[in-house]
Amino acid sequence: MVHPLIVFIAFGIIGWILDTIYRSAAERKYAPKTFIPYFSILYAVGGSILYGLHVTTTLNSTAYVLIGTLIMTLMEFTAGVFCQNILGERYWDYSKNKYNIYGHIDALHILLWITLITSLRILLEYLA
């Protein structure tokens, strides 16, 4: 088992990279936007939870992906509400996308979470 601090830092950095690539492609310019530069708290916490779920349970892959997607979607929604209402900052806004909830989550990003979590599960199984 990998040390939890390493998992947290790795997911935070990887998440920042993925988010920056996605945001920069969408805006057609370099567009990083996280509370902590070069680090995504959402990915760090979420990735740590998903890693912990993998190493502490015997869930089959379908259950893992469904539970992981639910966790990450709820975390993204909660983080969006927190950032907007407490920090006074909107780090993402999906309100122009179809099937969104207050602009904090939407169907497209739920599909992206499913893809990322499925990829993570495959990688963790391969490394086991």
C-alpha atoms as an extended CHARMM CRD file, in Angstrom:
* protein
*
       128  EXT
         1         1  MET       CA              0.0000000000        0.0000000000        0.0000000000  PROA      1               0.0000000000
         2         2  VAL       CA              1.2500000000        3.4510000000       -0.9490000000  PROA      2               0.0000000000
         3         3  HSD       CA              1.5920000000        6.0890000000        1.7820000000  PROA      3               0.0000000000
         4         4  PRO       CA             -1.6170000000        8.2290000000        1.9520000000  PROA      4               0.0000000000
         5         5  LEU       CA              0.3110000000       11.5240000000        1.6890000000  PROA      5               0.0000000000
         6         6  ILE       CA              1.9270000000       10.3960000000       -1.5680000000  PROA      6               0.0000000000
         7         7  VAL       CA             -1.4760000000        9.3790000000       -2.9420000000  PROA      7               0.0000000000
         8         8  PHE       CA             -2.9640000000       12.7510000000       -1.9200000000  PROA      8               0.0000000000
         9         9  ILE       CA             -0.1550000000       14.7980000000       -3.4880000000  PROA      9               0.0000000000
        10        10  ALA       CA             -0.0380000000       12.6850000000       -6.6590000000  PROA      10              0.0000000000
        11        11  PHE       CA             -3.7900000000       12.9600000000       -7.2730000000  PROA      11              0.0000000000
        12        12  GLY       CA             -3.7080000000       16.6940000000       -6.5310000000  PROA      12              0.0000000000
        13        13  ILE       CA             -0.9850000000       17.3250000000       -9.1050000000  PROA      13              0.0000000000
        14        14  ILE       CA             -2.3950000000       14.9330000000      -11.7190000000  PROA      14              0.0000000000
        15        15  GLY       CA             -5.8450000000       16.4520000000      -11.2320000000  PROA      15              0.0000000000
        16        16  TRP       CA             -4.4740000000       19.9520000000      -11.7190000000  PROA      16              0.0000000000
        17        17  ILE       CA             -2.7870000000       18.8350000000      -14.9430000000  PROA      17              0.0000000000
        18        18  LEU       CA             -5.9670000000       17.1820000000      -16.2820000000  PROA      18              0.0000000000
        19        19  ASP       CA             -8.1410000000       20.1360000000      -15.2860000000  PROA      19              0.0000000000
        20        20  THR       CA             -5.7170000000       22.6510000000      -16.8040000000  PROA      20              0.0000000000
        21        21  ILE       CA             -5.5010000000       20.6910000000      -20.0660000000  PROA      21              0.0000000000
        22        22  TYR       CA             -9.2990000000       20.4490000000      -20.2880000000  PROA      22              0.0000000000
        23        23  ARG       CA             -9.8850000000       24.1060000000      -19.3650000000  PROA      23              0.0000000000
        24        24  SER       CA             -7.0920000000       25.3550000000      -21.6640000000  PROA      24              0.0000000000
        25        25  ALA       CA             -8.4480000000       23.3470000000      -24.6040000000  PROA      25              0.0000000000
        26        26  ALA       CA            -11.9740000000       24.6470000000      -23.9700000000  PROA      26              0.0000000000
        27        27  GLU       CA            -10.8240000000       28.2670000000      -23.7080000000  PROA      27              0.0000000000
        28        28  ARG       CA             -8.1370000000       27.9290000000      -26.4160000000  PROA      28              0.0000000000
        29        29  LYS       CA             -5.5250000000       29.4830000000      -24.1200000000  PROA      29              0.0000000000
        30        30  TYR       CA             -3.5600000000       28.5020000000      -21.0420000000  PROA      30              0.0000000000
        31        31  ALA       CA             -6.2320000000       28.5620000000      -18.3390000000  PROA      31              0.0000000000
        32        32  PRO       CA             -5.2720000000       27.1280000000      -14.9520000000  PROA      32              0.0000000000
        33        33  LYS       CA             -7.7450000000       27.9440000000      -12.2140000000  PROA      33              0.0000000000
        34        34  THR       CA             -7.4520000000       26.2700000000       -8.8560000000  PROA      34              0.0000000000
        35        35  PHE       CA             -7.4900000000       27.5860000000       -5.3100000000  PROA      35              0.0000000000
        36        36  ILE       CA             -3.9180000000       26.3720000000       -4.7530000000  PROA      36              0.0000000000
        37        37  PRO       CA             -1.6320000000       26.9210000000       -7.7640000000  PROA      37              0.0000000000
        38        38  TYR       CA             -0.5570000000       23.6920000000       -9.4880000000  PROA      38              0.0000000000
        39        39  PHE       CA             -2.7240000000       21.5630000000       -7.1860000000  PROA      39              0.0000000000
        40        40  SER       CA             -6.3700000000       20.4400000000       -7.2090000000  PROA      40              0.0000000000
        41        41  ILE       CA             -7.8450000000       19.8180000000       -3.7810000000  PROA      41              0.0000000000
        42        42  LEU       CA            -10.9110000000       18.1500000000       -5.3150000000  PROA      42              0.0000000000
        43        43  TYR       CA             -8.8050000000       15.5930000000       -7.1660000000  PROA      43              0.0000000000
        44        44  ALA       CA             -6.4910000000       15.0860000000       -4.1780000000  PROA      44              0.0000000000
        45        45  VAL       CA             -9.3150000000       14.3150000000       -1.7610000000  PROA      45              0.0000000000
        46        46  GLY       CA            -11.3890000000       12.4130000000       -4.3050000000  PROA      46              0.0000000000
        47        47  GLY       CA             -8.4600000000       10.3710000000       -5.5870000000  PROA      47              0.0000000000
        48        48  SER       CA             -7.4690000000        9.4990000000       -2.0290000000  PROA      48              0.0000000000
        49        49  ILE       CA            -11.0000000000        8.3380000000       -1.2720000000  PROA      49              0.0000000000
        50        50  LEU       CA            -11.1060000000        6.2600000000       -4.4620000000  PROA      50              0.0000000000
        51        51  TYR       CA             -7.7150000000        4.7300000000       -3.7290000000  PROA      51              0.0000000000
        52        52  GLY       CA             -8.8380000000        3.9420000000       -0.1870000000  PROA      52              0.0000000000
        53        53  LEU       CA            -12.0340000000        2.3970000000       -1.5300000000  PROA      53              0.0000000000
        54        54  HSD       CA             -9.9690000000        0.2110000000       -3.8340000000  PROA      54              0.0000000000
        55        55  VAL       CA             -7.5620000000       -1.0780000000       -1.1820000000  PROA      55              0.0000000000
        56        56  THR       CA            -10.1080000000       -1.5640000000        1.6210000000  PROA      56              0.0000000000
        57        57  THR       CA            -13.0420000000       -3.1670000000       -0.1810000000  PROA      57              0.0000000000
        58        58  THR       CA            -13.7030000000       -6.0500000000       -2.5190000000  PROA      58              0.0000000000
        59        59  LEU       CA            -16.1190000000       -4.1840000000       -4.7730000000  PROA      59              0.0000000000
        60        60  ASN       CA            -16.3930000000       -5.4430000000       -8.3120000000  PROA      60              0.0000000000
        61        61  SER       CA            -15.4160000000       -2.9470000000      -11.0080000000  PROA      61              0.0000000000
        62        62  THR       CA            -18.9870000000       -1.9090000000      -11.8530000000  PROA      62              0.0000000000
        63        63  ALA       CA            -19.8350000000       -1.1370000000       -8.2250000000  PROA      63              0.0000000000
        64        64  TYR       CA            -16.5230000000        0.6680000000       -7.7920000000  PROA      64              0.0000000000
        65        65  VAL       CA            -17.1540000000        2.8970000000      -10.8050000000  PROA      65              0.0000000000
        66        66  LEU       CA            -20.7660000000        3.6340000000       -9.7920000000  PROA      66              0.0000000000
        67        67  ILE       CA            -19.8860000000        4.4290000000       -6.1710000000  PROA      67              0.0000000000
        68        68  GLY       CA            -16.8060000000        6.3920000000       -7.2430000000  PROA      68              0.0000000000
        69        69  THR       CA            -18.8260000000        8.4340000000       -9.7340000000  PROA      69              0.0000000000
        70        70  LEU       CA            -21.4210000000        9.2180000000       -7.0860000000  PROA      70              0.0000000000
        71        71  ILE       CA            -18.6960000000       10.2710000000       -4.6280000000  PROA      71              0.0000000000
        72        72  MET       CA            -16.8940000000       12.4840000000       -7.1450000000  PROA      72              0.0000000000
        73        73  THR       CA            -20.0890000000       14.0600000000       -8.4670000000  PROA      73              0.0000000000
        74        74  LEU       CA            -21.2660000000       14.9060000000       -4.9530000000  PROA      74              0.0000000000
        75        75  MET       CA            -17.8150000000       16.2470000000       -4.0910000000  PROA      75              0.0000000000
        76        76  GLU       CA            -17.7290000000       18.4020000000       -7.2340000000  PROA      76              0.0000000000
        77        77  PHE       CA            -21.1900000000       19.8000000000       -6.4930000000  PROA      77              0.0000000000
        78        78  THR       CA            -20.3500000000       20.4490000000       -2.8200000000  PROA      78              0.0000000000
        79        79  ALA       CA            -17.0150000000       22.0510000000       -3.7290000000  PROA      79              0.0000000000
        80        80  GLY       CA            -18.7110000000       24.2630000000       -6.3120000000  PROA      80              0.0000000000
        81        81  VAL       CA            -21.3160000000       25.4620000000       -3.8120000000  PROA      81              0.0000000000
        82        82  PHE       CA            -18.6180000000       25.9990000000       -1.1640000000  PROA      82              0.0000000000
        83        83  CYS       CA            -16.3510000000       27.9840000000       -3.4760000000  PROA      83              0.0000000000
        84        84  GLN       CA            -19.2010000000       30.1450000000       -4.7220000000  PROA      84              0.0000000000
        85        85  ASN       CA            -20.9030000000       30.8030000000       -1.3800000000  PROA      85              0.0000000000
        86        86  ILE       CA            -17.9820000000       30.7780000000        1.0730000000  PROA      86              0.0000000000
        87        87  LEU       CA            -14.9480000000       31.8170000000       -0.9810000000  PROA      87              0.0000000000
        88        88  GLY       CA            -16.9190000000       34.0810000000       -3.3200000000  PROA      88              0.0000000000
        89        89  GLU       CA            -15.1980000000       32.4850000000       -6.3070000000  PROA      89              0.0000000000
        90        90  ARG       CA            -16.5720000000       30.3850000000       -9.1480000000  PROA      90              0.0000000000
        91        91  TYR       CA            -13.8140000000       28.0240000000      -10.3190000000  PROA      91              0.0000000000
        92        92  TRP       CA            -16.0660000000       26.3150000000      -12.8780000000  PROA      92              0.0000000000
        93        93  ASP       CA            -19.4560000000       27.0640000000      -14.3640000000  PROA      93              0.0000000000
        94        94  TYR       CA            -21.3700000000       24.4820000000      -16.3640000000  PROA      94              0.0000000000
        95        95  SER       CA            -24.5930000000       26.5240000000      -16.4750000000  PROA      95              0.0000000000
        96        96  LYS       CA            -24.4230000000       26.8010000000      -20.2850000000  PROA      96              0.0000000000
        97        97  ASN       CA            -24.2270000000       23.0050000000      -20.6220000000  PROA      97              0.0000000000
        98        98  LYS       CA            -27.2580000000       20.7630000000      -20.8980000000  PROA      98              0.0000000000
        99        99  TYR       CA            -28.4130000000       18.8330000000      -17.8610000000  PROA      99              0.0000000000
       100       100  ASN       CA            -26.5910000000       20.9020000000      -15.2580000000  PROA      100             0.0000000000
       101       101  ILE       CA            -27.4650000000       21.5120000000      -11.6150000000  PROA      101             0.0000000000
       102       102  TYR       CA            -26.8310000000       25.1570000000      -10.7020000000  PROA      102             0.0000000000
       103       103  GLY       CA            -23.8320000000       25.0950000000      -13.0170000000  PROA      103             0.0000000000
       104       104  HSD       CA            -21.8040000000       23.0520000000      -10.5320000000  PROA      104             0.0000000000
       105       105  ILE       CA            -22.2170000000       19.6410000000      -12.1730000000  PROA      105             0.0000000000
       106       106  ASP       CA            -23.5300000000       18.4660000000      -15.5310000000  PROA      106             0.0000000000
       107       107  ALA       CA            -24.0070000000       15.2990000000      -17.5620000000  PROA      107             0.0000000000
       108       108  LEU       CA            -20.8170000000       15.7620000000      -19.6100000000  PROA      108             0.0000000000
       109       109  HSD       CA            -18.6120000000       16.0050000000      -16.5230000000  PROA      109             0.0000000000
       110       110  ILE       CA            -20.3250000000       13.0360000000      -14.9120000000  PROA      110             0.0000000000
       111       111  LEU       CA            -19.3520000000       11.0630000000      -18.0360000000  PROA      111             0.0000000000
       112       112  LEU       CA            -15.7950000000       12.3660000000      -17.6630000000  PROA      112             0.0000000000
       113       113  TRP       CA            -15.7730000000       11.1980000000      -14.0140000000  PROA      113             0.0000000000
       114       114  ILE       CA            -16.9590000000        7.7600000000      -15.1520000000  PROA      114             0.0000000000
       115       115  THR       CA            -14.1110000000        7.6420000000      -17.6890000000  PROA      115             0.0000000000
       116       116  LEU       CA            -11.4730000000        8.7530000000      -15.1700000000  PROA      116             0.0000000000
       117       117  ILE       CA            -12.6820000000        6.3730000000      -12.4630000000  PROA      117             0.0000000000
       118       118  THR       CA            -12.8400000000        3.4590000000      -14.8960000000  PROA      118             0.0000000000
       119       119  SER       CA             -9.2790000000        4.2560000000      -16.0170000000  PROA      119             0.0000000000
       120       120  LEU       CA             -8.1380000000        4.4910000000      -12.3970000000  PROA      120             0.0000000000
       121       121  ARG       CA             -9.7100000000        1.1270000000      -11.5810000000  PROA      121             0.0000000000
       122       122  ILE       CA             -8.0050000000       -0.5110000000      -14.5640000000  PROA      122             0.0000000000
       123       123  LEU       CA             -4.6570000000        1.0090000000      -13.5420000000  PROA      123             0.0000000000
       124       124  LEU       CA             -5.0080000000       -0.0690000000       -9.9020000000  PROA      124             0.0000000000
       125       125  GLU       CA             -5.9660000000       -3.5960000000      -10.9120000000  PROA      125             0.0000000000
       126       126  TYR       CA             -2.9820000000       -3.7360000000      -13.2670000000  PROA      126             0.0000000000
       127       127  LEU       CA             -0.5990000000       -2.5340000000      -10.5650000000  PROA      127             0.0000000000
       128       128  ALA       CA             -1.9430000000       -4.9830000000       -7.9700000000  PROA      128             0.0000000000
